[in-house]
């Protein structure tokens, strides 16, 4: 805020400087203001006194003297010439000086002059500059009051949310400029609250599940230990008894395997918690968003990024989630590709819109393709790169919940991921 206040004061100082600079050519601020015309008159008298012809005297270099009229000594007895000599010159100031040449009186010179150069022009310039300054100052004050000051009330909100203070109240403001920002902060706060509540609920469920499974596993484990002891302590000394113990051990091992399967399903269900709100959106809006987000990023990384032609269909699905799926694919293309080329093409098939994202680089093996969309799976082309193996899994779940699909194709130059949207 201090810097913005300095900006306002700087604008005022700049106006004063420009105003003074405009005044200088018009004589303002000069100690000899109002007397400059005398310098020009004396210069003309001196030149005329040295014998220079009046017709040869030029007024082009004079800023104040605008006209010279000569009344010869011999014409003083002519009333018409005398009257014409003293006639008013349209509001101009006049001064009459005797003319001497070679110590001989030749007559009189009337000098018509102005005191200031184009005062109206000066007033227009100063007025225009003041209006411009006033508009700029009002604009800055408006921005300060309606944008900056309300925003300063929110500057600590992201920091407080990052620290986990989710109960902090979002300041209310009537300024429409921050409406979407405040809505986004409120949505973020609610999302974080839901995430925390969900995390606590999952932790309780995990503990309950672990306690239940631990108790359920303990029984078949005890039975397995008992039957195993019967075998190696030769309590079951005949073949029939040993076979029976073996079947019992296998049965209880199957029970433990079922419990392990339940644990794996519970872990999968946690990953699957992706909410999708299906609706409709235009393909053009979807493509424009991707272009605005990745065109500059690709240019910065010297990656050729091309988007093909398409027909602006209406697609079915969740706009935000579909963007999330596309962003995962684009980030993978930038991260695991060779950085040469990324192309997005469009085609239709069986009333579906297919968006294909191709990137050059190392492709995965045919054996890995069936597992590519499994959770926590990472292909052989991800060596040396950070990741958790959930990106494509999330893409798959999003597309399936929107009634679409995603699949992969490989080629000699690289690989393509195809998003299938219902129309």
Buried (B, 14 or more C-beta within 10 A) or exposed (E): EEEEEEEBEEBEEEBEEBBEEBBEEBBEEEEEEEEBBBEBBEBBBEBBBEEEEBEEBEBEEBBBBBBBBBBEEEBEEEEEEBEEBEEEEEEBEBEEBEBEEEEEEBBBBBBBBBBBEEEEEBEEBBEEBEEEBEEBBEEBEEBBEBEEBBBEEBEEBEEEBEEEEBEEEBEEBEBEEBEEBBEEBEEBBEEBEEEEEEEEEBEEEBEEBEEEBEEBBEEBBEBBEBBBEBBEEEEBEEEEBBEBBBEBBEEBEEBBEEBEEBEEEBEEEEEEEBEBEEEEBEBEEBBEBBEEEBEEEBEEEEBEBEBEEBEEBEBBBBBEBBBBBBBBBBBBBBBBBEBEBBBBBBEEEEEBBBBBBBBBBBBBEEEBBEEBBBBEBBBEBBEEEEBEBBBBBBBBBBBBBBBBBBBBEEEEBBBBBBBBBBE
